[in-house]
Amino acid sequence: MSATPPARRPLKTRDTAWARGLAHWLVARRVAPNHISLASLGFAALGAIAMLASPAAPPGVRFWLYLAAAVCIQLRLLCNLLDGMVAVEGGLGSRSGDVFNEVPDRLADPLLIVPAGYACGLAWGPELAWTAGLLALLTAYIRALGGTLGLPQSFAGPMAKPHRMAAMTIALITAALLAPWGLDGVVLMLALIMIVIGASVTAVRRTRAILAALEAR
């Protein structure tokens, strides 16, 4: 991530002692922010593999696969937090940082959403999951579009990235607990429906904000 990014998502966790301490530890060891950004993509890929492996696994194994995917989501978000802190507060940003910050992030979202449609094992699961993944990309595109038009980038929800990942994390943990009763697929399907609806509202809300700001110029 570059030293002066065009926009940063407002996160309360940046001000926590544990986040500052971990960022300081990484800065002291000269860990490049770009490498942290790439690590986030690696965790997303591992989460995707865990979900894709779940349909063929027995309930006891699915429990651990779902939990592993949930942990990978949180590790991905941790990397998203730390790459910016190491770059900006730690002063280790680079000119290529914005590319490494954005591209892995755009890939990580569908990697952690689309496999849930295949993991649920229900009709229309993959189609719904791909819709959710594309809408996640659309919300990010609209945010970035506002920036290219000289407007403040909007991180408004109700299904911004932290909300999508929270929904997936909760769904995966719940699916793990309900796997012995065969209800894990239903839980994942409901999470995807929530993301589709919420991301659609988010896309419309961000677009309307851009149009209003342009008309007010």
C-alpha distance (Angstrom), angle and dihedral (degrees) to the residues before:
residue distance angle dihedral
M1 . . .
S2 3.80 . .
A3 3.79 124.2 .
T4 3.79 92.4 -114.5
P5 3.80 108.8 33.8
P6 3.80 117.7 -173.6
A7 3.80 91.7 -122.1
R8 3.76 139.9 2.7
R9 3.76 126.9 -157.9
P10 3.82 109.1 -116.8
L11 3.80 105.8 -114.0
K12 3.80 125.3 175.4
T13 3.79 89.8 -158.0
R14 3.82 89.7 70.9
D15 3.79 88.4 73.1
T16 3.80 96.1 50.3
A17 3.78 119.3 110.2
W18 3.81 94.1 -126.2
A19 3.82 93.0 53.0
R20 3.80 92.9 47.7
G21 3.78 90.6 46.8
L22 3.79 93.7 50.1
A23 3.81 91.8 45.9
H24 3.82 90.2 49.9
W25 3.82 89.5 50.5
L26 3.81 90.7 53.2
V27 3.80 92.9 45.6
A28 3.80 91.0 50.7
R29 3.79 88.6 55.9
R30 3.82 92.2 46.0
V31 3.81 93.6 -121.6
A32 3.80 106.1 176.1
P33 3.82 115.6 -120.7
N34 3.81 89.1 -136.2
H35 3.81 89.7 60.2
I36 3.80 90.3 51.4
S37 3.81 89.2 51.4
L38 3.81 90.5 51.7
A39 3.80 89.7 48.3
S40 3.80 88.5 58.5
L41 3.80 88.6 58.6
G42 3.79 90.1 48.9
F43 3.80 91.6 54.3
A44 3.81 89.9 48.0
A45 3.80 90.1 53.1
L46 3.81 91.2 50.2
G47 3.80 90.1 50.1
A48 3.80 90.0 50.8
I49 3.81 91.4 50.7
A50 3.81 91.0 50.5
M51 3.80 91.9 52.4
L52 3.79 94.0 45.0
A53 3.80 90.5 51.1
S54 3.80 93.6 52.3
P55 3.86 102.2 79.9
A56 3.80 93.0 63.7
A57 3.80 94.0 43.7
P58 3.82 127.0 91.6
P59 3.84 116.9 -109.5
G60 3.80 93.4 -97.6
V61 3.79 91.8 54.8
R62 3.81 92.6 41.3
F63 3.81 87.4 58.5
W64 3.80 90.8 62.2
L65 3.79 94.7 39.8
Y66 3.80 91.3 54.3
L67 3.79 91.3 47.5
A68 3.80 90.7 48.1
A69 3.80 90.1 52.6
A70 3.81 90.6 49.3
V71 3.81 90.7 51.2
C72 3.81 90.3 48.9
I73 3.80 90.0 54.5
Q74 3.78 91.0 54.0
L75 3.81 92.0 46.0
R76 3.80 88.7 51.1
L77 3.81 90.0 53.1
L78 3.80 90.7 46.5
C79 3.80 89.9 55.5
N80 3.82 89.4 48.2
L81 3.80 88.5 54.9
L82 3.78 97.4 44.4
D83 3.81 100.0 44.7
G84 3.80 90.1 62.7
M85 3.79 94.5 43.6
V86 3.79 92.6 49.4
A87 3.82 90.8 46.5
V88 3.80 99.9 43.4
E89 3.79 107.9 25.1
G90 3.81 92.5 28.4
G91 3.81 94.7 46.0
L92 3.80 95.0 -131.9
G93 3.80 96.6 119.7
S94 3.80 121.3 134.3
R95 3.80 136.1 -157.5
S96 3.78 90.6 -107.4
G97 3.79 92.4 48.8
D98 3.80 96.9 102.0
V99 3.80 90.7 57.5
F100 3.81 92.5 49.8
N101 3.79 89.9 45.9
E102 3.80 97.0 50.7
V103 3.82 107.3 33.1
P104 3.84 98.0 53.2
D105 3.80 88.7 44.4
R106 3.80 92.4 54.5
L107 3.80 91.1 49.1
A108 3.81 94.4 44.8
D109 3.80 94.7 58.0
P110 3.83 97.3 61.8
L111 3.81 90.3 37.4
L112 3.79 89.1 61.7
I113 3.81 96.5 39.8
V114 3.81 109.8 36.4
P115 3.85 96.9 55.7
A116 3.81 89.4 59.0
G117 3.80 88.4 69.2
Y118 3.80 90.8 57.8
A119 3.80 92.5 40.9
C120 3.80 93.5 55.3
G121 3.83 92.1 62.6
L122 3.79 93.0 -149.6
A123 3.79 131.2 127.9
W124 3.80 112.9 -87.0
G125 3.78 90.2 12.0
P126 3.83 95.8 123.3
E127 3.80 92.8 43.7
L128 3.79 91.4 50.1
A129 3.79 91.2 46.6
W130 3.80 93.3 51.4
T131 3.79 89.0 49.3
A132 3.81 90.0 51.9
G133 3.81 91.4 47.8
L134 3.80 93.1 49.8
L135 3.79 91.8 47.6
A136 3.80 89.3 51.6
L137 3.79 88.6 55.4
L138 3.80 90.3 46.3
T139 3.79 93.3 55.4
A140 3.81 89.9 51.5
Y141 3.81 91.2 46.9
I142 3.81 92.2 52.3
R143 3.81 90.3 49.3
A144 3.79 91.3 51.8
L145 3.81 91.2 43.8
G146 3.78 89.7 59.6
G147 3.79 88.8 54.5
T148 3.80 92.9 51.7
L149 3.81 88.3 53.3
G150 3.78 90.8 56.3
L151 3.80 95.3 -103.4
P152 3.80 128.9 126.0
Q153 3.78 108.6 -91.5
S154 3.78 111.5 -110.0
F155 3.80 119.1 -133.9
A156 3.80 92.1 179.0
G157 3.80 120.6 143.7
P158 2.94 159.3 165.6
M159 3.83 83.0 176.6
A160 3.77 105.4 17.8
K161 3.81 116.4 149.4
P162 3.84 97.0 -82.3
H163 3.81 90.0 49.2
R164 3.82 93.0 48.9
M165 3.76 92.0 49.1
A166 3.81 91.8 45.8
A167 3.80 89.6 52.3
M168 3.80 91.4 49.8
T169 3.80 93.1 46.2
I170 3.81 93.4 50.7
A171 3.81 91.0 44.6
L172 3.79 93.0 51.2
I173 3.80 93.6 48.5
T174 3.79 90.7 47.3
A175 3.81 91.0 46.6
A176 3.80 89.6 52.2
L177 3.80 91.0 53.9
L178 3.81 93.3 46.5
A179 3.81 97.4 42.1
P180 3.84 93.6 98.8
W181 3.81 88.8 61.7
G182 3.81 94.8 44.9
L183 3.80 93.6 -114.9
D184 3.81 96.7 117.0
G185 3.80 93.4 95.0
V186 3.79 92.3 54.2
V187 3.81 91.2 51.0
L188 3.81 92.6 51.3
M189 3.80 90.8 46.7
L190 3.81 91.4 52.6
A191 3.80 90.5 50.2
L192 3.80 90.7 52.9
I193 3.80 91.0 49.8
M194 3.80 89.4 51.7
I195 3.80 91.2 50.6
V196 3.80 92.9 48.4
I197 3.80 92.7 50.7
G198 3.79 95.1 40.8
A199 3.80 95.4 44.9
S200 3.80 90.3 49.2
V201 3.79 90.4 54.1
T202 3.81 90.0 45.6
A203 3.81 92.3 51.7
V204 3.80 92.0 50.0
R205 3.80 92.5 45.1
R206 3.80 93.7 50.7
T207 3.80 92.4 45.1
R208 3.80 92.3 50.7
A209 3.81 89.9 49.7
I210 3.81 90.8 53.3
L211 3.79 92.6 48.3
A212 3.80 91.8 48.3
A213 3.80 91.8 49.4
L214 3.81 92.5 49.0
E215 3.82 92.1 48.7
A216 3.80 90.1 50.2
R217 3.81 93.4 57.0
